[in-house]
Structures are given as structure tokens and as C-alpha cells.
Amino acid sequence: MATLSVIGSSSFIAYAVFQNIQKSPEIRPLFYLSFSDLLLGICWLIEALLYGTSVANKDIVCYNLQAVGQIFYISSFLYTVNYIWYLYKELRMRHNQNGQSTFPLVIDYTCHVGQIAIILSSLIPLLLMIPVFCLGNVSECFHNFSQSHRCILMFSPPSAMAELPSANTSVCSTLYFYGITIFLTSFLLSLLTIVVLLIQAQTLYKKFVKKTGFLGSEQWAVIHIVEQRVRFYPVAFFCCWGPAVILVIIKLTKPQDMKIHMALCVLQALTASSQGLLNCGVYSWTQYKFYQLKQQARRDADTQTPLLCSQKRFYSRGLDTMESALGFDTSPPPFFETVILEHPGTRIIPH
């Protein structure tokens, strides 16, 4: 599963670099999310390869690899929140643009906030894990870390070796519960934020559908795909990390129930290491659906009147830009103008 995750995340990274879209506002958080999934998959793959082999200083390597892995999966939580937040802002901006212009300062502010959030998503996990690196290595918490499957488990209990001083055992136990607390807190906060953004996005989408205005078929395709991504990425996020969270909670509440631990460990191995693969699959599927919707819009335009056929040519000119950045102009086409009467209602008059 770690190998599949590495293949999936690296495929998206290669696609973004090849298409030169990694710096676009939408792709940037997803690009860093895939990069974090790639590094996390590599860490898990190395741990799996180390398991069952005799390597010098294997305990130290396994302990520090797991600490590095914790940095990457906390970063993946934050990058997922960043991406869902961007999709929500995209829907909100499209809703506000329907019938009015958006100020450039608002767009610049959103871009700056997104860049700061990406930097913090990498910096915060690193700062949180500094005590695990420093105190854990100084107190030699890595003793016996490669035994009893501890090298391939996300959270391994502290070493209870008799030769360790009692003070060191206490420090290792504290760091163990500290790591679990950081994991659960970051996951629950990320999940709560994603759920709130999901509810807000669904509300915006319903308002968008009910709101009258002139939008082309391909523009609606963009809005529909953004709405789908707002729903599917949280589902992939929960499917990947839900079993791991349940396993950690059960370990804390029922530490002696080994049958449930083993079942959840197997399920966690299948899900937690597959985030890179699932994220790549969600993006590929929505891109394919977007292509289908655009093709359907083109076929529908072939059966329209000459005036609507001219609309088809108008949207075709902006198709390349729409494909690269999933952006569009929501203002009416130049061959239409909307007249607002004094009483409620509107009418559309051709030039």
C-alpha cells in the first residue's frame, strides 16, 4: 500500500509539473499535499523494508523514521484543510461574482492567505515534533524499538527495558502520550474544520443553483466539479485516517484487547498508507468528469441556433485557460446585455 501511495502521489506531482500548473492557486495546496503523501509513503516503505532485517542501529533508525512520518501525516492533515478551504473560497467567489465584479484586492488577499497557510502547514508539524526528536534521542527512547513489530506501527508504547533509568522511562512515556495527543488533536481539529467548510460549501452551492443569472454550460461544469471535490476529498481523508484514530482511542481505553488491536492494525495498514493513491484517484476522476461535461456541452451547442453557436465559439476561446486553472469569467458574453427594470424582473436584449 505504501508503494501504491508513492506511485499515486508521484503521478500527480509529475502531471502538475509536466502541465506547468503546480503554481496555480488551486493546484498549489494539492501539490504540497501530494508531496507530503509521497514523503510519508517513502517513510513507511523504508520501515517495511527494515522490518525483519538486521541493520546496525536499527532501533534508532526506526524511532526517528516514525517521528519523521508523524511530521508528514500531520502536514497532510493541514494541507487537506488548506485545499478544502480553497475550494470553498472558490465557490464563494463564484457566487459573489454572479452579476458583479470581484475586486482584485480580494483575490490577492485570498492568494496571500493561502501561501501563508501552506508555509504554516509545513512549519507547525516540525515545531511540534522537535521534543520527540531531541528528548527522545537524549533519553534513548529508541531501545528495543525494532522488536515486536514496533518499527512498522504508527504508535509504539515506550520501552520498558530494565537497564533504562526510571527518569528516562518517564520521559519516554510522556513523549509517547504527547505524540498520541498531537495526532488526535490535529486529526479532530482538521476533521471539524473540513466538516464546517463542507456544510458551508453545500449551502453556497444550493444558493448558486437557485440564483438566476447567465452561466454557460462549461462554467456550470467547473462549478459542479469544484462542488464534487469539496465532498470527495473529505471522504477520502476520513477513510484513510479513521481506522488509525479508532485504533489509538481503543489502545488508550482497552489496552489489553489484542484481537481488536490486530484487526485495526491490518485495516490501518490498508487505509492510512493509501492517502496518496486515493487523492490522486479523486483528482483524476473529477478531471475525467469535467472533460465529459465539456464534451457534452460542445455536443449540445452543435444543435443550437446560430446565435447560441456563436456562444460556443466564445467559450471555446477560453477553454485552454479553464482547463489549466479551472477559472472562468462569470460576466455575460459580449453579444448579450442584461437590463434591470425598475420593477422586479429582468429581460435579455441582444445587441
NUVEX-542416 format. One record per residue (C-alpha): z, y, x; residue in one letter. Coordinates in steps of 0.5 Angstrom, whole numbers, plus 500, padded with zeros to 3 digits. Layout:
! residues N
<zz:Z | yy:Y | xx:X | resn:A>
...
This chain:
! residues 351
<zz:500 | yy:500 | xx:500 | resn:M>
<zz:501 | yy:505 | xx:506 | resn:A>
<zz:494 | yy:503 | xx:508 | resn:T>
<zz:491 | yy:505 | xx:502 | resn:L>
<zz:495 | yy:511 | xx:501 | resn:S>
<zz:493 | yy:513 | xx:508 | resn:V>
<zz:485 | yy:512 | xx:506 | resn:I>
<zz:486 | yy:516 | xx:500 | resn:G>
<zz:489 | yy:522 | xx:503 | resn:S>
<zz:485 | yy:522 | xx:509 | resn:S>
<zz:479 | yy:521 | xx:504 | resn:S>
<zz:481 | yy:527 | xx:500 | resn:F>
<zz:482 | yy:531 | xx:507 | resn:I>
<zz:475 | yy:529 | xx:509 | resn:A>
<zz:472 | yy:531 | xx:503 | resn:Y>
<zz:475 | yy:538 | xx:503 | resn:A>
<zz:473 | yy:539 | xx:510 | resn:V>
<zz:466 | yy:537 | xx:509 | resn:F>
<zz:465 | yy:541 | xx:503 | resn:Q>
<zz:469 | yy:547 | xx:506 | resn:N>
<zz:474 | yy:548 | xx:500 | resn:I>
<zz:480 | yy:547 | xx:504 | resn:Q>
<zz:482 | yy:554 | xx:504 | resn:K>
<zz:480 | yy:556 | xx:496 | resn:S>
<zz:487 | yy:558 | xx:492 | resn:P>
<zz:486 | yy:551 | xx:488 | resn:E>
<zz:485 | yy:546 | xx:494 | resn:I>
<zz:490 | yy:549 | xx:499 | resn:R>
<zz:496 | yy:546 | xx:496 | resn:P>
<zz:493 | yy:540 | xx:494 | resn:L>
<zz:490 | yy:539 | xx:501 | resn:F>
<zz:497 | yy:540 | xx:504 | resn:Y>
<zz:500 | yy:535 | xx:499 | resn:L>
<zz:495 | yy:530 | xx:501 | resn:S>
<zz:496 | yy:532 | xx:509 | resn:F>
<zz:504 | yy:530 | xx:507 | resn:S>
<zz:502 | yy:524 | xx:504 | resn:D>
<zz:497 | yy:522 | xx:510 | resn:L>
<zz:503 | yy:523 | xx:515 | resn:L>
<zz:508 | yy:519 | xx:510 | resn:L>
<zz:503 | yy:514 | xx:510 | resn:G>
<zz:503 | yy:513 | xx:517 | resn:I>
<zz:510 | yy:513 | xx:518 | resn:C>
<zz:511 | yy:507 | xx:513 | resn:W>
<zz:505 | yy:504 | xx:516 | resn:L>
<zz:509 | yy:504 | xx:523 | resn:I>
<zz:515 | yy:502 | xx:520 | resn:E>
<zz:512 | yy:496 | xx:517 | resn:A>
<zz:508 | yy:494 | xx:524 | resn:L>
<zz:515 | yy:495 | xx:528 | resn:L>
<zz:519 | yy:490 | xx:523 | resn:Y>
<zz:519 | yy:483 | xx:526 | resn:G>
<zz:517 | yy:485 | xx:533 | resn:T>
<zz:521 | yy:486 | xx:539 | resn:S>
<zz:521 | yy:493 | xx:542 | resn:V>
<zz:525 | yy:497 | xx:546 | resn:A>
<zz:530 | yy:502 | xx:543 | resn:N>
<zz:527 | yy:499 | xx:536 | resn:K>
<zz:533 | yy:502 | xx:533 | resn:D>
<zz:532 | yy:509 | xx:535 | resn:I>
<zz:525 | yy:509 | xx:533 | resn:V>
<zz:526 | yy:506 | xx:526 | resn:C>
<zz:532 | yy:511 | xx:525 | resn:Y>
<zz:528 | yy:517 | xx:527 | resn:N>
<zz:522 | yy:515 | xx:523 | resn:L>
<zz:526 | yy:514 | xx:517 | resn:Q>
<zz:528 | yy:521 | xx:518 | resn:A>
<zz:521 | yy:524 | xx:519 | resn:V>
<zz:519 | yy:520 | xx:513 | resn:G>
<zz:524 | yy:524 | xx:509 | resn:Q>
<zz:521 | yy:530 | xx:511 | resn:I>
<zz:515 | yy:529 | xx:509 | resn:F>
<zz:516 | yy:526 | xx:502 | resn:Y>
<zz:521 | yy:532 | xx:500 | resn:I>
<zz:515 | yy:536 | xx:502 | resn:S>
<zz:510 | yy:532 | xx:498 | resn:S>
<zz:515 | yy:534 | xx:492 | resn:F>
<zz:515 | yy:541 | xx:493 | resn:L>
<zz:507 | yy:541 | xx:494 | resn:Y>
<zz:506 | yy:538 | xx:488 | resn:T>
<zz:510 | yy:543 | xx:484 | resn:V>
<zz:506 | yy:548 | xx:488 | resn:N>
<zz:500 | yy:545 | xx:485 | resn:Y>
<zz:502 | yy:544 | xx:478 | resn:I>
<zz:504 | yy:552 | xx:479 | resn:W>
<zz:498 | yy:554 | xx:481 | resn:Y>
<zz:494 | yy:550 | xx:475 | resn:L>
<zz:499 | yy:553 | xx:470 | resn:Y>
<zz:498 | yy:560 | xx:473 | resn:K>
<zz:490 | yy:559 | xx:473 | resn:E>
<zz:491 | yy:557 | xx:465 | resn:L>
<zz:495 | yy:563 | xx:464 | resn:R>
<zz:490 | yy:568 | xx:468 | resn:M>
<zz:484 | yy:565 | xx:464 | resn:R>
<zz:488 | yy:566 | xx:457 | resn:H>
<zz:489 | yy:573 | xx:459 | resn:N>
<zz:482 | yy:574 | xx:462 | resn:Q>
<zz:479 | yy:572 | xx:455 | resn:N>
<zz:477 | yy:579 | xx:453 | resn:G>
<zz:480 | yy:583 | xx:458 | resn:Q>
<zz:479 | yy:584 | xx:466 | resn:S>
<zz:484 | yy:582 | xx:471 | resn:T>
<zz:487 | yy:587 | xx:476 | resn:F>
<zz:485 | yy:585 | xx:483 | resn:P>
<zz:493 | yy:586 | xx:485 | resn:L>
<zz:495 | yy:581 | xx:480 | resn:V>
<zz:490 | yy:576 | xx:484 | resn:I>
<zz:492 | yy:578 | xx:491 | resn:D>
<zz:500 | yy:577 | xx:489 | resn:Y>
<zz:499 | yy:570 | xx:486 | resn:T>
<zz:495 | yy:568 | xx:492 | resn:C>
<zz:501 | yy:571 | xx:497 | resn:H>
<zz:506 | yy:568 | xx:493 | resn:V>
<zz:502 | yy:561 | xx:494 | resn:G>
<zz:502 | yy:562 | xx:501 | resn:Q>
<zz:509 | yy:563 | xx:502 | resn:I>
<zz:511 | yy:557 | xx:497 | resn:A>
<zz:506 | yy:553 | xx:502 | resn:I>
<zz:510 | yy:555 | xx:508 | resn:I>
<zz:517 | yy:554 | xx:505 | resn:L>
<zz:515 | yy:547 | xx:503 | resn:S>
<zz:514 | yy:545 | xx:510 | resn:S>
<zz:520 | yy:549 | xx:513 | resn:L>
<zz:525 | yy:547 | xx:508 | resn:I>
<zz:525 | yy:540 | xx:509 | resn:P>
<zz:525 | yy:541 | xx:516 | resn:L>
<zz:531 | yy:545 | xx:516 | resn:L>
<zz:535 | yy:540 | xx:511 | resn:L>
<zz:534 | yy:534 | xx:516 | resn:M>
<zz:536 | yy:538 | xx:522 | resn:I>
<zz:543 | yy:535 | xx:521 | resn:P>
<zz:540 | yy:528 | xx:520 | resn:V>
<zz:537 | yy:528 | xx:527 | resn:F>
<zz:542 | yy:532 | xx:531 | resn:C>
<zz:548 | yy:529 | xx:528 | resn:L>
<zz:545 | yy:522 | xx:527 | resn:G>
<zz:543 | yy:521 | xx:534 | resn:N>
<zz:549 | yy:524 | xx:537 | resn:V>
<zz:554 | yy:519 | xx:533 | resn:S>
<zz:549 | yy:514 | xx:535 | resn:E>
<zz:548 | yy:512 | xx:527 | resn:C>
<zz:542 | yy:508 | xx:529 | resn:F>
<zz:546 | yy:502 | xx:532 | resn:H>
<zz:543 | yy:496 | xx:528 | resn:N>
<zz:538 | yy:500 | xx:524 | resn:F>
<zz:533 | yy:495 | xx:525 | resn:S>
<zz:536 | yy:489 | xx:522 | resn:Q>
<zz:537 | yy:486 | xx:515 | resn:S>
<zz:530 | yy:490 | xx:513 | resn:H>
<zz:533 | yy:497 | xx:515 | resn:R>
<zz:527 | yy:499 | xx:518 | resn:C>
<zz:523 | yy:499 | xx:512 | resn:I>
<zz:528 | yy:501 | xx:507 | resn:L>
<zz:528 | yy:508 | xx:505 | resn:M>
<zz:535 | yy:509 | xx:505 | resn:F>
<zz:539 | yy:504 | xx:509 | resn:S>
<zz:547 | yy:504 | xx:509 | resn:P>
<zz:551 | yy:507 | xx:515 | resn:P>
<zz:552 | yy:502 | xx:521 | resn:S>
<zz:559 | yy:498 | xx:520 | resn:A>
<zz:559 | yy:496 | xx:528 | resn:M>
<zz:566 | yy:495 | xx:530 | resn:A>
<zz:564 | yy:498 | xx:537 | resn:E>
<zz:563 | yy:505 | xx:534 | resn:L>
<zz:569 | yy:509 | xx:534 | resn:P>
<zz:572 | yy:511 | xx:527 | resn:S>
<zz:570 | yy:518 | xx:527 | resn:A>
<zz:562 | yy:516 | xx:529 | resn:N>
<zz:562 | yy:511 | xx:523 | resn:T>
<zz:565 | yy:517 | xx:518 | resn:S>
<zz:559 | yy:522 | xx:521 | resn:V>
<zz:554 | yy:516 | xx:519 | resn:C>
<zz:557 | yy:515 | xx:512 | resn:S>
<zz:557 | yy:523 | xx:511 | resn:T>
<zz:549 | yy:523 | xx:513 | resn:L>
<zz:548 | yy:517 | xx:509 | resn:Y>
<zz:550 | yy:520 | xx:503 | resn:F>
<zz:547 | yy:527 | xx:505 | resn:Y>
<zz:540 | yy:524 | xx:505 | resn:G>
<zz:541 | yy:521 | xx:498 | resn:I>
<zz:544 | yy:527 | xx:495 | resn:T>
<zz:538 | yy:531 | xx:498 | resn:I>
<zz:533 | yy:526 | xx:496 | resn:F>
<zz:536 | yy:526 | xx:489 | resn:L>
<zz:537 | yy:534 | xx:488 | resn:T>
<zz:530 | yy:535 | xx:491 | resn:S>
<zz:526 | yy:530 | xx:486 | resn:F>
<zz:530 | yy:532 | xx:480 | resn:L>
<zz:529 | yy:540 | xx:481 | resn:L>
<zz:522 | yy:538 | xx:482 | resn:S>
<zz:521 | yy:534 | xx:476 | resn:L>
<zz:525 | yy:539 | xx:472 | resn:L>
<zz:520 | yy:545 | xx:474 | resn:T>
<zz:514 | yy:540 | xx:473 | resn:I>
<zz:516 | yy:539 | xx:466 | resn:V>
<zz:517 | yy:546 | xx:465 | resn:V>
<zz:511 | yy:548 | xx:467 | resn:L>
<zz:507 | yy:542 | xx:463 | resn:L>
<zz:510 | yy:545 | xx:457 | resn:I>
<zz:508 | yy:552 | xx:458 | resn:Q>
<zz:501 | yy:550 | xx:460 | resn:A>
<zz:500 | yy:546 | xx:454 | resn:Q>
<zz:503 | yy:552 | xx:450 | resn:T>
<zz:498 | yy:556 | xx:453 | resn:L>
<zz:492 | yy:551 | xx:452 | resn:Y>
<zz:493 | yy:551 | xx:445 | resn:K>
<zz:493 | yy:558 | xx:445 | resn:K>
<zz:487 | yy:558 | xx:449 | resn:F>
<zz:483 | yy:553 | xx:444 | resn:V>
<zz:486 | yy:557 | xx:438 | resn:K>
<zz:484 | yy:564 | xx:440 | resn:K>
<zz:477 | yy:567 | xx:438 | resn:T>
<zz:472 | yy:569 | xx:444 | resn:G>
<zz:466 | yy:568 | xx:447 | resn:F>
<zz:466 | yy:562 | xx:452 | resn:L>
<zz:460 | yy:558 | xx:455 | resn:G>
<zz:461 | yy:550 | xx:455 | resn:S>
<zz:461 | yy:550 | xx:462 | resn:E>
<zz:467 | yy:555 | xx:462 | resn:Q>
<zz:471 | yy:550 | xx:457 | resn:W>
<zz:469 | yy:544 | xx:462 | resn:A>
<zz:473 | yy:548 | xx:467 | resn:V>
<zz:479 | yy:550 | xx:462 | resn:I>
<zz:479 | yy:543 | xx:460 | resn:H>
<zz:479 | yy:540 | xx:467 | resn:I>
<zz:485 | yy:544 | xx:469 | resn:V>
<zz:489 | yy:542 | xx:463 | resn:E>
<zz:488 | yy:535 | xx:465 | resn:Q>
<zz:490 | yy:536 | xx:472 | resn:R>
<zz:496 | yy:539 | xx:469 | resn:V>
<zz:498 | yy:533 | xx:465 | resn:R>
<zz:496 | yy:527 | xx:470 | resn:F>
<zz:499 | yy:530 | xx:477 | resn:Y>
<zz:506 | yy:530 | xx:474 | resn:P>
<zz:505 | yy:523 | xx:471 | resn:V>
<zz:503 | yy:520 | xx:478 | resn:A>
<zz:509 | yy:524 | xx:481 | resn:F>
<zz:514 | yy:520 | xx:477 | resn:F>
<zz:510 | yy:513 | xx:477 | resn:C>
<zz:510 | yy:514 | xx:485 | resn:C>
<zz:518 | yy:516 | xx:486 | resn:W>
<zz:521 | yy:514 | xx:479 | resn:G>
<zz:523 | yy:507 | xx:482 | resn:P>
<zz:525 | yy:510 | xx:488 | resn:A>
<zz:530 | yy:514 | xx:484 | resn:V>
<zz:532 | yy:509 | xx:480 | resn:I>
<zz:534 | yy:504 | xx:486 | resn:L>
<zz:538 | yy:510 | xx:489 | resn:V>
<zz:542 | yy:511 | xx:483 | resn:I>
<zz:543 | yy:504 | xx:482 | resn:I>
<zz:545 | yy:503 | xx:489 | resn:K>
<zz:551 | yy:508 | xx:488 | resn:L>
<zz:553 | yy:506 | xx:481 | resn:T>
<zz:552 | yy:498 | xx:482 | resn:K>
<zz:552 | yy:497 | xx:490 | resn:P>
<zz:554 | yy:489 | xx:489 | resn:Q>
<zz:548 | yy:488 | xx:484 | resn:D>
<zz:543 | yy:485 | xx:489 | resn:M>
<zz:538 | yy:482 | xx:484 | resn:K>
<zz:536 | yy:489 | xx:481 | resn:I>
<zz:536 | yy:492 | xx:488 | resn:H>
<zz:531 | yy:487 | xx:491 | resn:M>
<zz:526 | yy:488 | xx:484 | resn:A>
<zz:527 | yy:495 | xx:485 | resn:L>
<zz:525 | yy:495 | xx:493 | resn:C>
<zz:519 | yy:491 | xx:491 | resn:V>
<zz:517 | yy:496 | xx:486 | resn:L>
<zz:519 | yy:502 | xx:490 | resn:Q>
<zz:514 | yy:499 | xx:496 | resn:A>
<zz:508 | yy:499 | xx:491 | resn:L>
<zz:509 | yy:506 | xx:488 | resn:T>
<zz:513 | yy:510 | xx:493 | resn:A>
<zz:507 | yy:509 | xx:498 | resn:S>
<zz:502 | yy:510 | xx:494 | resn:S>
<zz:502 | yy:517 | xx:492 | resn:Q>
<zz:496 | yy:519 | xx:497 | resn:G>
<zz:492 | yy:514 | xx:493 | resn:L>
<zz:494 | yy:516 | xx:486 | resn:L>
<zz:493 | yy:523 | xx:488 | resn:N>
<zz:486 | yy:522 | xx:491 | resn:C>
<zz:484 | yy:518 | xx:484 | resn:G>
<zz:487 | yy:523 | xx:480 | resn:V>
<zz:482 | yy:529 | xx:483 | resn:Y>
<zz:476 | yy:524 | xx:484 | resn:S>
<zz:477 | yy:522 | xx:476 | resn:W>
<zz:477 | yy:529 | xx:474 | resn:T>
<zz:472 | yy:532 | xx:478 | resn:Q>
<zz:467 | yy:526 | xx:475 | resn:Y>
<zz:469 | yy:528 | xx:468 | resn:K>
<zz:468 | yy:535 | xx:470 | resn:F>
<zz:461 | yy:533 | xx:472 | resn:Y>
<zz:460 | yy:529 | xx:466 | resn:Q>
<zz:462 | yy:535 | xx:462 | resn:L>
<zz:457 | yy:540 | xx:465 | resn:K>
<zz:451 | yy:535 | xx:465 | resn:Q>
<zz:453 | yy:534 | xx:457 | resn:Q>
<zz:453 | yy:542 | xx:457 | resn:A>
<zz:446 | yy:542 | xx:460 | resn:R>
<zz:443 | yy:537 | xx:455 | resn:R>
<zz:446 | yy:541 | xx:449 | resn:D>
<zz:442 | yy:547 | xx:452 | resn:A>
<zz:436 | yy:544 | xx:452 | resn:D>
<zz:436 | yy:543 | xx:444 | resn:T>
<zz:438 | yy:550 | xx:443 | resn:Q>
<zz:434 | yy:557 | xx:441 | resn:T>
<zz:430 | yy:561 | xx:447 | resn:P>
<zz:436 | yy:566 | xx:447 | resn:L>
<zz:441 | yy:560 | xx:448 | resn:L>
<zz:436 | yy:557 | xx:453 | resn:C>
<zz:437 | yy:564 | xx:457 | resn:S>
<zz:444 | yy:563 | xx:457 | resn:Q>
<zz:443 | yy:556 | xx:460 | resn:K>
<zz:440 | yy:559 | xx:466 | resn:R>
<zz:445 | yy:565 | xx:466 | resn:F>
<zz:451 | yy:559 | xx:467 | resn:Y>
<zz:446 | yy:555 | xx:472 | resn:S>
<zz:446 | yy:561 | xx:477 | resn:R>
<zz:454 | yy:561 | xx:477 | resn:G>
<zz:454 | yy:553 | xx:478 | resn:L>
<zz:455 | yy:553 | xx:485 | resn:D>
<zz:461 | yy:557 | xx:485 | resn:T>
<zz:464 | yy:554 | xx:479 | resn:M>
<zz:464 | yy:547 | xx:483 | resn:E>
<zz:467 | yy:550 | xx:489 | resn:S>
<zz:473 | yy:554 | xx:487 | resn:A>
<zz:473 | yy:552 | xx:479 | resn:L>
<zz:473 | yy:559 | xx:478 | resn:G>
<zz:469 | yy:563 | xx:473 | resn:F>
<zz:467 | yy:569 | xx:469 | resn:D>
<zz:470 | yy:570 | xx:462 | resn:T>
<zz:467 | yy:576 | xx:460 | resn:S>
<zz:461 | yy:575 | xx:455 | resn:P>
<zz:454 | yy:574 | xx:458 | resn:P>
<zz:450 | yy:581 | xx:459 | resn:P>
<zz:445 | yy:579 | xx:453 | resn:F>
<zz:451 | yy:580 | xx:448 | resn:F>
<zz:456 | yy:585 | xx:447 | resn:E>
<zz:462 | yy:585 | xx:442 | resn:T>
<zz:463 | yy:591 | xx:437 | resn:V>
<zz:470 | yy:591 | xx:435 | resn:I>
<zz:470 | yy:595 | xx:428 | resn:L>
<zz:476 | yy:599 | xx:425 | resn:E>
<zz:478 | yy:594 | xx:420 | resn:H>
<zz:480 | yy:586 | xx:423 | resn:P>
<zz:474 | yy:582 | xx:425 | resn:G>
<zz:468 | yy:582 | xx:430 | resn:T>
<zz:461 | yy:582 | xx:430 | resn:R>
<zz:456 | yy:580 | xx:436 | resn:I>
<zz:450 | yy:584 | xx:436 | resn:I>
<zz:444 | yy:582 | xx:441 | resn:P>
<zz:442 | yy:588 | xx:446 | resn:H>
